[in-house]
Amino acid sequence: MSKATITVLRGREELQKLWHEHDPLAGASVTFADAPGDRGTEIHAEVSDGGLVQKLTGGDARAKAMDALRRFKALVETGEVPRSDATPEGESAERKLRQRPAQPLEEVGAR
C-alpha cells in the first residue's frame, strides 16, 4: 500500500464536492483533513501497488497517484492544467523514467 498526499488551497467541503465530480484516482481510498495554519485542505490517498490506478496506467502506483493529485490541484486552484510546449501531454513520472542520460553536443567542424 502506497500513500500520496497533497495540500490544496480550498475548503474541505468544496474540495470533497469537486473530488467526487472528477475522482482523479478512480475510487482509491481518500481522506480529507484541514491543513495546519488554515492553508487549505490536505488530500491523503492510499493506493495499492496492484490496484486500479496501476492496472489502468502501469508503473509505480504512488508516482501515478501523485501525478493525478498534482493535476487535480492545478485544476482546482487555477481552473486549468498547465502544459508545456516541450511536453504538451503534461509532466508525468512515467516519462521521467524513460529519459536517457544527457549527451554532449557535437562540436561543429570537429572531426
DSSP file (Angstrom, degrees, kcal/mol; ACC not computed):
  #  RESIDUE AA STRUCTURE BP1 BP2  ACC     N-H-->O    O-->H-N    N-H-->O    O-->H-N    TCO  KAPPA ALPHA  PHI   PSI    X-CA   Y-CA   Z-CA
    1    1 A M              0   0    0      0, 0.0     2,-0.3     0, 0.0    47,-0.2   0.000 360.0 360.0 360.0 129.6    0.0    0.0    0.0
    2    2 A S  E     -A   47   0A   0     45,-3.2    45,-2.7     2,-0.0     2,-0.4  -0.854 360.0-145.4-112.4 148.8    1.4    3.4   -1.0
    3    3 A K  E     -A   46   0A   0     -2,-0.3     2,-0.4    43,-0.2    43,-0.2  -0.923  12.5-174.8-116.3 140.5    0.4    6.8    0.3
    4    4 A A  E     -A   45   0A   0     41,-2.5    41,-3.2    -2,-0.4     2,-0.4  -0.999   6.9-175.9-132.1 135.9    0.2   10.1   -1.6
    5    5 A T  E     +A   44   0A   0     -2,-0.4     2,-0.3    39,-0.2    39,-0.2  -0.984   7.8 167.8-135.8 142.7   -0.6   13.4    0.0
    6    6 A I  E     -A   43   0A   0     37,-1.7    37,-3.2    -2,-0.4     2,-0.5  -0.986  26.8-131.7-148.8 152.5   -1.1   17.0   -1.4
    7    7 A T  E     -A   42   0A   0     -2,-0.3     2,-0.4    35,-0.2    35,-0.2  -0.923  20.5-166.9-109.2 131.3   -2.4   20.2    0.1
    8    8 A V  E     -A   41   0A   0     33,-2.9    33,-2.9    -2,-0.5     2,-2.2  -0.946  26.8-124.4-119.5 136.8   -5.0   22.2   -2.0
    9    9 A L  S    S+     0   0    0     -2,-0.4     2,-0.3    31,-0.2    31,-0.2  -0.429  77.6  94.3 -81.5  67.4   -5.9   25.8   -1.2
   10   10 A R  S    S-     0   0    0     -2,-2.2    -2,-0.2    31,-0.1    67,-0.0  -0.972  81.4 -91.7-148.5 157.5   -9.7   25.2   -0.9
   11   11 A G     >  -     0   0    0     -2,-0.3     4,-2.4     1,-0.1     5,-0.2  -0.324  39.3-113.9 -68.1 156.3  -12.1   24.5    1.9
   12   12 A R  H  > S+     0   0    0      1,-0.2     4,-2.8     2,-0.2     5,-0.2   0.915 112.3  48.3 -61.8 -46.8  -12.7   20.8    2.8
   13   13 A E  H  > S+     0   0    0      1,-0.2     4,-2.0     2,-0.2    -1,-0.2   0.928 114.1  46.0 -62.3 -45.6  -16.4   20.7    1.7
   14   14 A E  H  > S+     0   0    0      1,-0.2     4,-2.3     2,-0.2    -1,-0.2   0.916 114.2  49.1 -62.0 -43.0  -15.8   22.4   -1.6
   15   15 A L  H  X S+     0   0    0     -4,-2.4     4,-2.7     1,-0.2    -2,-0.2   0.900 108.8  51.8 -65.7 -41.5  -12.8   20.2   -2.3
   16   16 A Q  H  X S+     0   0    0     -4,-2.8     4,-2.2     2,-0.2    -1,-0.2   0.904 110.0  50.1 -62.2 -40.0  -14.7   17.0   -1.4
   17   17 A K  H  X S+     0   0    0     -4,-2.0     4,-1.5    -5,-0.2    -2,-0.2   0.940 113.0  45.6 -62.6 -47.1  -17.5   18.0   -3.8
   18   18 A L  H  X S+     0   0    0     -4,-2.3     4,-2.1     1,-0.2     5,-0.3   0.876 110.5  54.9 -64.0 -37.3  -15.0   18.7   -6.6
   19   19 A W  H  X S+     0   0    0     -4,-2.7     4,-4.2     1,-0.2    -1,-0.2   0.934 107.6  48.5 -61.1 -45.9  -13.2   15.4   -5.9
   20   20 A H  H  < S+     0   0    0     -4,-2.2    -1,-0.2     1,-0.2    -2,-0.2   0.794 111.1  51.8 -68.2 -26.5  -16.4   13.4   -6.3
   21   21 A E  H  < S+     0   0    0     -4,-1.5    -1,-0.2    -5,-0.2    -2,-0.2   0.883 127.5  21.0 -72.0 -39.3  -17.2   15.2   -9.6
   22   22 A H  H  < S-     0   0    0     -4,-2.1    -2,-0.2    -5,-0.1    -3,-0.2   0.807  76.8-171.0-100.3 -36.1  -13.7   14.4  -11.0
   23   23 A D    ><  -     0   0    0     -4,-4.2     3,-1.7    -5,-0.3    -3,-0.1   0.904   5.7-174.4  38.4  66.7  -12.5   11.4   -9.0
   24   24 A P  T 3  S+     0   0    0      0, 0.0    -1,-0.1     0, 0.0    45,-0.1   0.655  76.9  52.2 -66.0 -15.7   -8.9   11.5  -10.4
   25   25 A L  T >  S-     0   0    0      3,-0.1     3,-0.7    43,-0.1    28,-0.2   0.182 107.8-120.2-107.8  18.1   -7.8    8.4   -8.7
   26   26 A A  T <  S-     0   0    0     -3,-1.7    26,-0.1     1,-0.2    -3,-0.1   0.877  78.8 -35.8  50.3  51.8  -10.7    6.2   -9.9
   27   27 A G  T 3  S+     0   0    0      1,-0.2    -1,-0.2    25,-0.1     3,-0.1   0.642  89.9 158.2  84.0  15.2  -12.1    5.2   -6.5
   28   28 A A    <   -     0   0    0     -3,-0.7     2,-0.5     1,-0.1    -1,-0.2  -0.277  57.5 -85.7 -65.6 160.3   -8.9    5.0   -4.4
   29   29 A S  E     +B   46   0A   0     17,-1.1    17,-2.8    -4,-0.0     2,-0.4  -0.581  60.7 176.2 -71.5 116.7   -9.2    5.3   -0.7
   30   30 A V  E     -B   45   0A   0     -2,-0.5     2,-0.3    15,-0.2    15,-0.2  -0.970  16.5-173.1-129.9 138.5   -9.1    9.1    0.0
   31   31 A T  E     -B   44   0A   0     13,-2.6    13,-2.8    -2,-0.4     2,-0.4  -0.951  12.8-146.4-126.6 152.6   -9.4   11.2    3.2
   32   32 A F  E     +B   43   0A   0     -2,-0.3     2,-0.3    11,-0.2    11,-0.2  -0.943  18.9 175.0-118.6 138.1   -9.6   14.9    3.6
   33   33 A A  E     -B   42   0A   0      9,-2.1     9,-3.7    -2,-0.4     2,-0.2  -0.994  38.3-101.3-141.9 145.9   -8.2   16.9    6.5
   34   34 A D  E     -B   41   0A   0     -2,-0.3     7,-0.3     7,-0.2     3,-0.1  -0.479  43.0-122.9 -64.6 132.6   -7.8   20.6    7.3
   35   35 A A    >>  -     0   0    0      5,-2.4     3,-0.9    -2,-0.2     4,-0.5  -0.482  33.4 -95.8 -75.3 148.3   -4.2   21.7    6.6
   36   36 A P  G >4 S+     0   0    0      0, 0.0     3,-0.5     0, 0.0    -1,-0.1  -0.271 106.3  24.3 -61.9 149.4   -2.4   23.3    9.5
   37   37 A G  G 34 S-     0   0    0      1,-0.2    -2,-0.1     2,-0.1    -3,-0.0   0.750 126.8 -74.7  70.0  25.0   -2.3   27.1    9.7
   38   38 A D  G <4 S+     0   0    0     -3,-0.9    -1,-0.2     1,-0.1     3,-0.1   0.914  89.7 143.6  54.4  47.0   -5.6   27.5    7.7
   39   39 A R    <<  -     0   0    0     -4,-0.5     2,-0.4    -3,-0.5    -1,-0.1   0.030  64.4 -91.8-106.1  24.8   -3.7   26.7    4.5
   40   40 A G        -     0   0    0     -5,-0.3    -5,-2.4   -31,-0.2     2,-0.4  -0.813  64.3 -38.2 107.8-145.2   -6.5   24.7    2.8
   41   41 A T  E     -AB   8  34A   0    -33,-2.9   -33,-2.9    -2,-0.4     2,-0.4  -0.974  42.8-137.3-129.4 136.7   -7.2   21.0    2.8
   42   42 A E  E     -AB   7  33A   0     -9,-3.7    -9,-2.1    -2,-0.4     2,-0.5  -0.769  13.4-153.0 -90.2 136.6   -4.9   18.0    2.7
   43   43 A I  E     -AB   6  32A   0    -37,-3.2   -37,-1.7    -2,-0.4     2,-0.5  -0.960   9.6-168.6-109.2 121.8   -5.8   15.1    0.5
   44   44 A H  E     -AB   5  31A   0    -13,-2.8   -13,-2.6    -2,-0.5     2,-0.4  -0.954   7.9-175.4-112.2 119.1   -4.5   11.7    1.7
   45   45 A A  E     -AB   4  30A   0    -41,-3.2   -41,-2.5    -2,-0.5     2,-0.5  -0.933  13.9-159.0-118.1 138.3   -4.8    8.9   -0.8
   46   46 A E  E     -AB   3  29A   0    -17,-2.8   -17,-1.1    -2,-0.4     2,-0.4  -0.971  15.2-179.7-113.9 121.4   -3.9    5.2   -0.3
   47   47 A V  E     -A    2   0A   0    -45,-2.7   -45,-3.2    -2,-0.5     2,-0.2  -0.970  22.7-131.7-122.4 135.4   -3.3    3.3   -3.5
   48   48 A S    >   -     0   0    0     -2,-0.4     3,-2.1   -47,-0.2     6,-0.4  -0.605  20.2-123.4 -84.6 147.3   -2.4   -0.4   -3.6
   49   49 A D  T 3  S+     0   0    0      1,-0.3    -1,-0.1    -2,-0.2    12,-0.1   0.708 115.9  37.0 -64.2 -19.7    0.5   -1.4   -5.7
   50   50 A G  T 3  S+     0   0    0      4,-0.1    -1,-0.3    11,-0.0    -2,-0.0   0.144 100.0 119.4-112.4  17.9   -1.8   -3.8   -7.6
   51   51 A G  S <> S-     0   0    0     -3,-2.1     4,-2.3     1,-0.1     5,-0.2   0.063  82.1 -82.2 -80.0-172.2   -4.8   -1.5   -7.5
   52   52 A L  H  > S+     0   0    0      1,-0.2     4,-2.4     2,-0.2     5,-0.2   0.860 122.8  56.8 -61.9 -41.2   -6.9    0.1  -10.2
   53   53 A V  H  > S+     0   0    0      1,-0.2     4,-1.8   -28,-0.2     5,-0.3   0.930 112.1  42.4 -59.1 -45.5   -4.6    3.1  -10.8
   54   54 A Q  H  > S+     0   0    0     -6,-0.4     4,-3.3     1,-0.2    -1,-0.2   0.895 112.6  53.2 -69.5 -39.2   -1.7    0.8  -11.6
   55   55 A K  H  < S+     0   0    0     -4,-2.3    -1,-0.2     1,-0.2    -2,-0.2   0.876 112.9  45.0 -63.3 -36.5   -3.8   -1.6  -13.7
   56   56 A L  H  < S+     0   0    0     -4,-2.4    -1,-0.2    -5,-0.2    -2,-0.2   0.861 132.7  15.7 -74.3 -35.8   -5.1    1.3  -15.8
   57   57 A T  H  < S-     0   0    0     -4,-1.8    -2,-0.2    -5,-0.2    -3,-0.2   0.613  92.4-138.2-117.7 -16.4   -1.7    3.0  -16.3
   58   58 A G     <  +     0   0    0     -4,-3.3    -3,-0.1    -5,-0.3    36,-0.1   0.041  58.9  66.8  72.9 166.9    1.0    0.6  -15.4
   59   59 A G  S    S-     0   0    0     -4,-0.0     2,-0.4     4,-0.0    -1,-0.2  -0.314  96.0  -7.7  86.2-167.7    4.1    1.6  -13.5
   60   60 A D     >  -     0   0    0      1,-0.1     4,-2.1    -2,-0.1     5,-0.2  -0.517  55.7-150.1 -71.9 122.6    4.6    2.8   -9.9
   61   61 A A  H  > S+     0   0    0     -2,-0.4     4,-2.3     1,-0.2     5,-0.1   0.879  94.4  50.1 -64.4 -40.6    1.2    3.4   -8.2
   62   62 A R  H  > S+     0   0    0      2,-0.2     4,-2.6     1,-0.2    -1,-0.2   0.923 110.7  49.1 -66.6 -42.9    2.4    6.1   -5.9
   63   63 A A  H  > S+     0   0    0      1,-0.2     4,-2.2     2,-0.2    30,-0.3   0.907 112.6  48.2 -62.3 -41.5    4.0    8.1   -8.7
   64   64 A K  H  X S+     0   0    0     -4,-2.1     4,-2.2     2,-0.2    -1,-0.2   0.896 111.2  50.6 -64.9 -40.1    0.9    7.8  -10.8
   65   65 A A  H  X S+     0   0    0     -4,-2.3     4,-2.5     2,-0.2    -2,-0.2   0.906 109.7  50.2 -65.3 -41.4   -1.2    8.9   -7.8
   66   66 A M  H  X S+     0   0    0     -4,-2.6     4,-2.6     2,-0.2    -2,-0.2   0.898 109.1  52.2 -64.1 -39.9    1.0   11.9   -7.2
   67   67 A D  H  X S+     0   0    0     -4,-2.2     4,-2.2     2,-0.2    -2,-0.2   0.935 111.5  46.8 -58.7 -46.3    0.7   12.9  -10.9
   68   68 A A  H  X S+     0   0    0     -4,-2.2     4,-2.3     1,-0.2    -2,-0.2   0.894 112.2  50.1 -64.4 -40.5   -3.1   12.7  -10.6
   69   69 A L  H  X S+     0   0    0     -4,-2.5     4,-2.7     2,-0.2    -1,-0.2   0.896 109.9  50.4 -65.7 -39.9   -3.1   14.7   -7.4
   70   70 A R  H  X S+     0   0    0     -4,-2.6     4,-2.4     2,-0.2    -2,-0.2   0.912 111.6  47.8 -65.0 -41.4   -0.9   17.4   -8.9
   71   71 A R  H  X S+     0   0    0     -4,-2.2     4,-2.3     2,-0.2    -2,-0.2   0.914 112.9  49.0 -63.3 -42.2   -3.2   17.7  -12.0
   72   72 A F  H  X S+     0   0    0     -4,-2.3     4,-2.6     2,-0.2     5,-0.2   0.918 110.5  50.6 -63.5 -44.0   -6.3   17.9   -9.7
   73   73 A K  H  X S+     0   0    0     -4,-2.7     4,-2.8     1,-0.2     5,-0.3   0.930 111.5  47.9 -59.2 -47.1   -4.6   20.6   -7.5
   74   74 A A  H  X>S+     0   0    0     -4,-2.4     4,-2.5     1,-0.2     6,-0.8   0.915 112.4  49.2 -61.3 -43.1   -3.8   22.7  -10.6
   75   75 A L  H  X5S+     0   0    0     -4,-2.3     4,-1.3     4,-0.2    -2,-0.2   0.913 115.4  43.3 -62.6 -43.9   -7.3   22.3  -12.0
   76   76 A V  H  <5S+     0   0    0     -4,-2.6    -2,-0.2     1,-0.2    -1,-0.2   0.909 120.5  39.7 -70.0 -43.3   -8.9   23.3   -8.7
   77   77 A E  H  <5S+     0   0    0     -4,-2.8    -2,-0.2    -5,-0.2    -3,-0.2   0.825 134.3  16.4 -80.5 -31.5   -6.6   26.2   -7.9
   78   78 A T  H  <5S-     0   0    0     -4,-2.5    -3,-0.2    -5,-0.3    -2,-0.2   0.579  95.6-117.7-118.8 -14.6   -6.2   27.7  -11.4
   79   79 A G  S  <<S+     0   0    0     -4,-1.3     2,-0.3    -5,-0.7    -4,-0.2   0.409  88.0  58.6  89.7  -3.2   -9.0   26.3  -13.4
   80   80 A E  S    S-     0   0    0     -6,-0.8    -2,-0.2    -9,-0.0    -1,-0.2  -0.985  80.4-115.6-152.3 160.5   -6.7   24.6  -15.9
   81   81 A V        -     0   0    0     -2,-0.3   -10,-0.1    -3,-0.1    -9,-0.0  -0.896  41.7-121.8 -98.7 119.1   -3.9   22.0  -16.0
   82   82 A P        -     0   0    0      0, 0.0     2,-0.4     0, 0.0    -8,-0.1  -0.288  28.7-165.1 -64.1 143.1   -0.7   23.7  -17.1
   83   83 A R        -     0   0    0      7,-0.1     2,-0.3     6,-0.0     6,-0.1  -0.962   9.8-140.6-127.9 146.3    1.0   22.3  -20.3
   84   84 A S        -     0   0    0      3,-1.0     6,-0.2    -2,-0.4     5,-0.0  -0.794  17.4-131.7-103.3 147.4    4.5   22.9  -21.6
   85   85 A D  S    S+     0   0    0     -2,-0.3    -1,-0.1     1,-0.2     0, 0.0   0.846 112.5  52.2 -62.6 -31.9    5.4   23.3  -25.3
   86   86 A A  S    S+     0   0    0      1,-0.3    -1,-0.2     2,-0.1     3,-0.1   0.841 125.9  22.2 -73.8 -33.3    8.1   20.8  -24.7
   87   87 A T    >   +     0   0    0      1,-0.1     3,-2.2     2,-0.0    -3,-1.0  -0.651  67.9 170.9-133.4  77.1    5.7   18.2  -23.1
   88   88 A P  T 3  S+     0   0    0      0, 0.0    -1,-0.1     0, 0.0     3,-0.1   0.727  77.8  62.8 -63.3 -20.7    2.1   19.0  -24.3
   89   89 A E  T 3  S-     0   0    0      1,-0.2     2,-0.1    -3,-0.1    -6,-0.0   0.565 116.1-111.1 -79.0  -6.8    0.8   15.8  -22.8
   90   90 A G    <   -     0   0    0     -3,-2.2     2,-0.3    -6,-0.2    -1,-0.2  -0.155  38.6 -57.5  99.8 164.5    1.9   17.1  -19.4
   91   91 A E        +     0   0    0     -3,-0.1     2,-0.3   -24,-0.1     3,-0.1  -0.611  58.3 170.4 -80.9 137.3    4.5   16.1  -16.9
   92   92 A S     >  -     0   0    0     -2,-0.3     4,-1.5     1,-0.1     3,-0.1  -0.997  43.1-128.7-148.0 150.8    4.4   12.5  -15.6
   93   93 A A  H  > S+     0   0    0     -2,-0.3     4,-1.7   -30,-0.3    -1,-0.1   0.855 109.2  60.4 -64.1 -35.0    6.7   10.3  -13.6
   94   94 A E  H  > S+     0   0    0      1,-0.2     4,-0.9     2,-0.2    -1,-0.2   0.902 103.4  49.9 -61.7 -41.2    6.5    7.6  -16.3
   95   95 A R  H >4 S+     0   0    0      1,-0.2     3,-0.7     2,-0.2     4,-0.4   0.896 107.0  55.0 -64.5 -39.9    8.0   10.0  -18.9
   96   96 A K  H >< S+     0   0    0     -4,-1.5     3,-1.0     1,-0.2    -1,-0.2   0.849 102.7  56.9 -63.3 -33.6   10.9   10.9  -16.5
   97   97 A L  H 3< S+     0   0    0     -4,-1.7    -1,-0.2     1,-0.2    -2,-0.2   0.784 104.6  52.9 -67.7 -26.3   11.8    7.2  -16.1
   98   98 A R  T << S+     0   0    0     -4,-0.9    -1,-0.2    -3,-0.7    -2,-0.2   0.491  82.2 117.8 -88.8  -3.3   12.2    6.9  -19.9
   99   99 A Q    <   -     0   0    0     -3,-1.0     3,-0.1    -4,-0.4    -3,-0.0  -0.323  58.2-137.8 -65.1 145.5   14.7    9.8  -20.2
  100  100 A R        -     0   0    0      1,-0.1     3,-0.1     3,-0.0    -1,-0.1  -0.673  32.0 -85.6 -98.8 159.6   18.1    8.9  -21.4
  101  101 A P        -     0   0    0      0, 0.0    -1,-0.1     0, 0.0     0, 0.0  -0.230  56.4 -88.8 -60.9 153.0   21.3   10.4  -19.9
  102  102 A A        -     0   0    0     -3,-0.1    -3,-0.0     1,-0.0     0, 0.0  -0.316  42.3-151.1 -62.1 144.7   22.4   13.7  -21.2
  103  103 A Q        -     0   0    0     -3,-0.1     2,-0.1     3,-0.0     3,-0.1  -0.933  19.7-108.5-119.0 142.6   24.7   13.6  -24.2
  104  104 A P        -     0   0    0      0, 0.0     2,-0.2     0, 0.0     3,-0.0  -0.393  38.2-107.7 -68.1 147.2   27.4   16.1  -25.2
  105  105 A L        -     0   0    0      1,-0.1     2,-0.3    -2,-0.1     3,-0.0  -0.487  35.4-110.1 -70.5 143.9   26.7   18.4  -28.2
  106  106 A E        -     0   0    0     -2,-0.2     2,-0.3     1,-0.1    -1,-0.1  -0.581  33.4-117.9 -74.1 136.1   28.7   17.6  -31.2
  107  107 A E    >   -     0   0    0     -2,-0.3     3,-1.2     1,-0.1     2,-0.3  -0.588  27.4-116.6 -77.1 133.3   31.3   20.3  -32.0
  108  108 A V  T 3  S+     0   0    0     -2,-0.3     3,-0.1     1,-0.2    -1,-0.1  -0.537  96.8   6.5 -70.4 128.0   30.7   22.0  -35.3
  109  109 A G  T 3  S+     0   0    0     -2,-0.3     2,-0.5     1,-0.3    -1,-0.2   0.376  95.0 130.6  83.3  -4.9   33.7   21.4  -37.6
  110  110 A A    <         0   0    0     -3,-1.2    -1,-0.3     1,-0.2    -3,-0.1  -0.712 360.0 360.0 -86.3 126.8   35.4   18.9  -35.3
  111  111 A R              0   0    0     -2,-0.5    -1,-0.2    -3,-0.1    -2,-0.0   0.327 360.0 360.0-144.7 360.0   36.5   15.7  -37.0
